[in-house]
Amino acid sequence: MSKTILVVDDDEEIVKLITKSLRYEQFTVIPACSGKEALSAVDDNHIDFVVLDIVMPDMNGLDVCRSIRTSYNVPILFLSARDQDIDKIVGLEIGADDYMTKPFSIQELASRIKAHFRKLDRLHKEWDELSPSNEKADAPLILNDKTFEAFLHSRKLDLSTKEFQILSILMRHPNQVLSREQIYEKVWGDEYGEINTVTVHIKNIRKKLGTEHNFIKTIWGIGYKYTEREQ
């Protein structure tokens, strides 16, 4: 089944260029030239991936991302003309999964999107083969690997795709220490990215779990481990 990509940028020529390239790769593409168009498209269609420009006149990409994240876990890749670490961190903290700066390579963009779906396919196969450690009815944190939904004491958490993947990997290795390199390899694999994004995503997950749920422990100099013992 063809994956549907939403491409959002106020520059119509960029939208046309990305759309043509992704359709050549056999993706279904929905173009949008404003934040409002993007939100309508997300509500009216099943979207598998979003390519989202940050700087737009009516509603910037950060606000669009925040709005999408209130209801959907769809992966979001930001496009930005600014190559500043703070912009990348802000984007990741509000729920983006990836980040590219303009000017960018259309081939690299397509490669990142395809790598994302390859990674999801591998993860689903791994999940099907594993016996989840979090299926206990009384577990405080429950993950649904089919729908990418997470529930803490029956309250749905607003996690990005990468945040969900990191949390799932940690939960499937309870009380085992995983290094940042191991987490990066399992989640990003052959995708492009920086290992420091693991730290940012862990910070986001902790914030969403709340300070009263200290499930993810930092093992200084090594990595992280998951334990359901609340402190």
C-alpha positions in Angstrom: 0.0 0.0 0.0 1.4 3.4 -1.0 2.4 5.7 1.9 0.9 9.2 1.9 3.2 12.1 2.5 2.0 15.6 3.3 4.3 18.3 2.0 3.9 21.8 3.5 5.8 24.9 2.4 4.6 28.4 1.4 7.0 28.3 -1.6 4.9 26.6 -4.3 8.0 25.8 -6.4 9.5 23.8 -3.5 6.3 22.0 -2.9 6.1 21.1 -6.6 9.7 19.9 -6.7 9.3 17.7 -3.6 5.9 16.4 -4.8 7.3 15.4 -8.2 10.3 13.6 -6.6 8.3 11.7 -4.0 5.6 10.7 -6.5 8.5 9.3 -8.7 9.4 7.2 -5.6 5.8 5.8 -5.6 4.5 7.8 -2.7 1.1 9.4 -2.6 1.7 13.1 -2.0 -0.7 15.8 -0.7 0.7 19.3 -1.2 -0.1 22.2 1.1 1.1 25.8 0.9 0.0 27.0 4.3 -0.3 25.9 7.9 -4.1 26.0 7.7 -4.1 23.8 4.5 -1.8 21.4 6.3 -4.1 21.0 9.4 -7.1 20.5 7.1 -5.2 17.8 5.1 -4.2 16.0 8.3 -7.8 15.9 9.6 -9.2 14.8 6.2 -6.7 12.2 5.2 -4.6 9.3 6.6 -1.1 10.8 6.6 1.9 8.6 7.1 4.6 11.3 7.1 4.8 15.1 7.1 7.5 17.3 5.5 6.9 20.7 7.1 8.5 24.1 6.5 9.1 26.1 9.7 8.9 29.7 8.3 5.5 30.4 6.8 3.5 33.6 6.9 0.1 32.7 8.3 1.0 29.9 10.7 4.6 28.8 11.2 5.7 25.2 11.2 6.3 25.0 14.9 2.6 25.9 15.6 1.4 23.5 13.0 3.5 20.7 14.6 2.1 21.5 18.1 -1.4 21.4 16.7 -0.8 18.1 14.9 0.7 16.6 18.0 -2.4 17.2 20.0 -4.2 14.5 18.0 -1.8 12.5 15.8 1.5 10.6 16.1 2.4 11.0 12.5 6.2 11.5 11.9 7.2 15.1 11.1 10.4 16.2 9.3 11.1 20.0 9.6 12.6 22.0 6.8 14.3 25.3 7.8 16.5 27.9 6.2 18.2 28.3 9.5 21.0 26.0 10.5 21.0 26.7 14.3 21.3 24.0 17.0 18.6 25.9 19.0 16.2 25.6 16.2 16.8 21.9 15.9 16.4 21.4 19.6 13.1 23.4 19.7 11.8 21.5 16.8 12.6 18.1 18.4 11.2 19.3 21.8 7.8 20.1 20.4 7.5 16.8 18.6 9.5 16.7 15.3 11.2 13.5 14.3 13.8 14.8 11.9 15.2 18.1 10.6 16.8 19.3 7.4 18.1 22.7 6.5 17.6 24.6 3.2 19.0 24.3 0.7 18.6 20.6 0.8 19.0 17.6 -1.5 15.8 16.2 -2.8 17.4 12.8 -3.1 18.5 12.9 0.6 15.0 13.9 1.7 13.5 11.0 -0.2 16.2 8.7 1.3 15.3 9.8 4.8 11.6 9.2 4.3 12.2 5.7 2.8 14.7 4.9 5.6 12.0 5.8 8.1 9.5 3.4 6.7 12.1 0.6 6.4 12.9 1.1 10.0 9.3 0.9 11.0 8.9 -2.3 9.1 11.9 -3.9 10.9 10.6 -2.7 14.3 7.1 -4.2 13.7 8.7 -7.5 12.8 10.8 -7.4 16.0 7.8 -6.5 18.1 5.8 -9.4 16.6 8.6 -11.8 17.6 9.1 -10.4 21.1 7.0 -11.1 24.2 6.3 -7.6 25.6 7.3 -7.0 29.2 4.5 -4.4 29.6 1.4 -6.4 29.0 0.5 -6.7 32.7 -2.9 -5.3 33.3 -1.7 -3.4 36.3 1.4 -1.9 34.7 1.4 1.9 35.0 2.7 2.4 31.5 1.2 0.5 28.5 2.3 0.7 24.9 0.3 -0.3 21.9 2.9 -1.2 19.2 0.3 -1.5 16.5 -1.2 2.0 16.9 1.9 3.7 18.4 -0.2 4.8 21.4 1.1 5.0 25.0 -1.0 5.2 28.1 0.1 6.2 31.6 -2.5 5.1 34.2 -5.0 5.0 31.3 -4.1 8.6 30.2 -2.9 8.8 26.6 0.5 10.3 26.2 1.3 12.7 23.4 4.5 11.1 22.0 6.2 11.6 18.7 7.1 8.5 16.7 10.8 8.6 17.7 9.8 9.1 21.4 7.5 6.1 21.2 10.2 4.0 19.6 12.8 4.9 22.2 10.4 4.2 25.1 9.4 0.9 23.5 13.0 -0.3 23.1 13.8 0.7 26.7 10.7 -1.1 28.0 11.5 -4.2 26.1 14.8 -4.4 28.0 13.8 -3.6 31.6 16.6 -3.0 34.1 19.1 -3.3 31.3 21.4 -0.4 30.5 21.4 0.7 26.9 23.9 3.2 25.6 23.0 6.2 23.6 24.8 4.5 20.6 22.6 1.4 21.0 19.4 3.4 21.2 20.4 5.5 18.2 21.2 2.4 16.1 17.9 0.7 17.0 15.7 3.8 16.4 17.5 5.7 13.6 19.5 2.9 12.0 20.4 3.9 8.5 18.6 7.2 8.7 20.5 10.5 8.9 20.8 12.3 12.2 22.9 13.2 15.2 23.4 11.0 18.3 22.7 14.0 20.6 19.1 13.9 19.5 18.8 10.8 21.7 19.4 13.0 24.8 16.8 15.5 23.6 14.2 12.8 23.0 14.8 11.2 26.4 14.3 14.6 28.0 11.0 15.0 26.2 9.8 11.5 27.2 10.6 12.3 30.9 8.8 15.6 30.7 5.7 13.8 29.3 5.8 11.0 31.9 6.0 13.6 34.7 8.5 14.0 37.5 6.5 11.5 39.7 7.2 8.7 37.2 11.0 8.2 37.2 10.9 5.2 34.9 14.0 6.1 32.8 17.2 6.2 34.8 20.4 7.8 33.6 23.5 5.7 34.1 26.2 8.3 33.9 28.9 7.7 31.4 27.0 4.7 30.0 23.4 5.3 29.0 19.8 4.7 30.2 17.7 1.9 31.6 14.0 1.5 32.2 12.4 0.3 35.4 8.8 0.4 36.5 9.7 0.9 40.1 8.4 4.4 40.8 10.4 6.6 43.1 
